[in-house]
Amino acid sequence: MAVWEENGDVVGFSAADPRNGNIWALFVAPGFERKAIGSILLAEACACLKSAGIGRAWLTTDPNTRAERFYRAAGWEHVGEKDNELLFERSL
């Protein structure tokens, strides 16, 4: 898990599961978007998985959201659907 703090307040975090390659959390508080916090936290989650020997990470998100646009812009590949969400993967 990675945490981003501003002035002692947590404003973002990410979490990845090195057992299966899933990034299951990436959140940035309203008002802190577009400051590269999400990109840094995503990179930290990917680094955690890579250091655990994972070669390909995956995540899900709702369609037609800011998150979907963020992952697409970051180079994640839409590979299908899982539990009514979009499934994205990326080589590490």
C-alpha positions as CSV (number, residue, x, y, z in Angstrom):
1,M,0.0,0.0,0.0
2,A,1.2,3.5,-0.8
3,V,-0.2,6.6,0.8
4,W,0.1,10.3,-0.3
5,E,-0.1,13.0,2.4
6,E,-0.4,16.7,2.1
7,N,0.0,18.8,5.3
8,G,-0.5,15.7,7.4
9,D,-3.7,14.6,5.7
10,V,-4.0,11.5,3.6
11,V,-5.2,12.6,0.2
12,G,-4.6,9.5,-1.8
13,F,-3.6,5.8,-1.6
14,S,-3.1,2.8,-3.8
15,A,-3.1,-0.9,-2.9
16,A,-2.0,-4.0,-4.9
17,D,-2.2,-7.7,-4.2
18,P,1.1,-9.4,-5.0
19,R,-0.6,-12.8,-4.8
20,N,-2.5,-12.3,-8.0
21,G,-1.3,-9.1,-9.7
22,N,-4.5,-7.1,-8.9
23,I,-4.4,-3.3,-8.2
24,W,-7.5,-3.1,-6.2
25,A,-7.4,0.5,-5.0
26,L,-6.3,3.8,-6.3
27,F,-8.0,6.8,-4.9
28,V,-7.2,10.6,-4.8
29,A,-9.3,13.0,-2.8
30,P,-11.4,15.6,-4.6
31,G,-9.5,18.7,-5.1
32,F,-6.2,16.9,-5.5
33,E,-6.8,15.4,-8.9
34,R,-4.5,16.4,-11.9
35,K,-1.5,16.9,-9.7
36,A,0.2,13.6,-10.7
37,I,-0.6,12.0,-7.4
38,G,-2.7,9.2,-9.0
39,S,0.1,8.5,-11.5
40,I,2.7,8.3,-8.8
41,L,0.5,6.0,-6.6
42,L,-0.2,3.8,-9.6
43,A,3.5,3.5,-10.3
44,E,4.1,2.5,-6.7
45,A,1.4,-0.2,-6.9
46,C,3.0,-1.5,-10.1
47,A,6.4,-1.5,-8.5
48,C,5.1,-3.5,-5.6
49,L,3.7,-6.1,-8.0
50,K,6.9,-6.2,-10.1
51,S,9.1,-6.7,-7.1
52,A,6.9,-9.7,-6.2
53,G,7.6,-11.3,-9.5
54,I,4.3,-10.4,-11.2
55,G,4.8,-9.8,-15.0
56,R,1.3,-8.5,-15.8
57,A,-1.0,-6.4,-13.6
58,W,-4.7,-6.1,-13.8
59,L,-7.5,-3.9,-12.4
60,T,-11.1,-3.2,-12.9
61,T,-13.1,0.1,-13.0
62,D,-16.5,1.3,-14.0
63,P,-17.1,2.3,-17.6
64,N,-17.4,5.9,-18.8
65,T,-15.6,7.3,-15.7
66,R,-12.6,9.6,-15.1
67,A,-10.8,6.4,-13.9
68,E,-11.4,4.6,-17.2
69,R,-9.9,7.6,-19.1
70,F,-7.0,7.8,-16.6
71,Y,-6.1,4.1,-17.1
72,R,-6.4,4.3,-20.9
73,A,-4.2,7.4,-21.0
74,A,-1.6,5.6,-18.8
75,G,-1.4,2.8,-21.4
76,W,-3.5,0.1,-19.8
77,E,-5.2,-2.3,-22.2
78,H,-8.9,-3.0,-22.0
79,V,-9.1,-6.8,-22.3
80,G,-12.7,-7.5,-21.3
81,E,-15.2,-7.3,-18.5
82,K,-15.2,-8.7,-15.0
83,D,-18.1,-8.4,-12.5
84,N,-19.8,-5.8,-14.7
85,E,-16.7,-3.6,-14.8
86,L,-14.0,-3.0,-17.4
87,L,-11.0,-5.2,-17.1
88,F,-7.6,-3.6,-17.8
89,E,-4.2,-5.2,-18.0
90,R,-0.6,-4.0,-18.4
91,S,2.8,-5.6,-18.6
92,L,5.1,-4.6,-15.9
